[in-house]
Amino acid sequence: IGLGFSLYHFVNLVVGYTVGRFGLFGLPRLKPKAEQGLLVCDFGCLLLLIGFVIMVFVETGPGTHDLEDRPLPPPVVEGVEDDEELQEYRQRYRQWRIG
């Protein structure tokens, strides 16, 4: 959800900036008050792009390869023997959870 939210706002900011910067859709072009005003705006837009690209490559949570290496947890109910049928069922459940 966070990545989609960030994508929405990134596109919103970039489209708003380009419409104002280049005067699209009949709007007046952005006129800088300072000497290097548009350069600062362009740099800010570039920083937004770099930050978004970094966020795309951030991993969250363990991958599936970590789940395959973990041992199966012990049975929840005491007194249940670890027979082959139970182990097979638990292994299929684990594969289902991993995907």
C-alpha positions in Angstrom: 0.0 0.0 0.0 2.9 2.4 0.8 4.4 2.0 -2.6 1.1 2.7 -4.4 0.5 5.7 -2.2 4.0 7.0 -3.0 3.5 6.4 -6.7 0.3 8.3 -6.7 1.8 11.4 -5.0 5.0 11.2 -7.0 3.0 11.3 -10.3 0.8 14.1 -8.9 3.8 16.2 -7.9 5.6 15.7 -11.2 2.6 16.4 -13.4 1.8 19.5 -11.4 5.3 20.7 -11.6 5.6 20.1 -15.4 2.3 21.8 -16.1 3.4 24.9 -14.2 7.0 24.8 -15.4 6.2 24.5 -19.1 2.8 26.2 -19.2 0.8 23.3 -20.4 -3.0 23.4 -21.0 -3.0 27.2 -21.5 -1.6 28.0 -18.1 1.0 30.7 -17.7 4.6 29.5 -17.5 6.4 29.5 -14.1 8.4 32.7 -13.7 11.2 32.6 -11.2 11.6 35.3 -8.6 15.3 34.5 -8.1 18.1 34.2 -10.6 18.4 30.4 -10.3 14.8 29.8 -9.3 13.9 27.3 -12.0 17.2 25.4 -11.5 16.3 24.9 -7.8 12.8 23.7 -8.8 14.3 21.2 -11.3 16.8 20.0 -8.7 13.9 19.4 -6.2 12.0 17.4 -8.8 15.1 15.3 -9.5 15.4 14.7 -5.7 11.8 13.4 -5.7 12.6 11.0 -8.6 15.7 9.7 -6.8 13.8 9.2 -3.5 11.0 7.3 -5.3 13.5 5.0 -7.1 15.2 4.3 -3.8 11.9 3.5 -2.2 11.0 1.0 -5.0 14.1 -1.1 -4.2 13.5 -1.3 -0.5 12.7 -4.8 0.6 10.1 -5.4 3.3 9.9 -8.6 5.4 11.6 -11.9 4.8 11.6 -13.6 1.4 10.3 -17.0 0.7 13.8 -18.5 0.7 14.0 -17.7 4.4 10.8 -19.7 5.1 12.0 -22.8 3.4 15.1 -23.1 5.6 13.3 -22.8 8.9 12.5 -26.0 10.7 8.8 -26.9 11.3 7.5 -25.8 14.7 6.4 -28.4 17.2 2.8 -29.6 17.3 0.4 -27.4 19.1 -1.4 -30.2 21.0 0.8 -32.2 23.4 0.6 -36.0 23.1 0.3 -36.1 19.4 2.9 -38.2 17.9 4.9 -37.0 14.9 3.9 -39.7 12.5 4.6 -39.6 8.7 1.1 -38.5 7.9 1.2 -35.5 10.2 4.6 -34.5 8.9 3.4 -34.8 5.3 0.3 -32.6 6.1 2.5 -30.0 7.8 4.9 -29.9 4.9 2.0 -29.4 2.4 0.6 -26.7 4.6 4.0 -25.0 4.7 4.3 -25.2 0.9 0.8 -23.7 0.6 1.8 -20.8 2.9 5.0 -20.1 0.9 3.1 -20.1 -2.3 
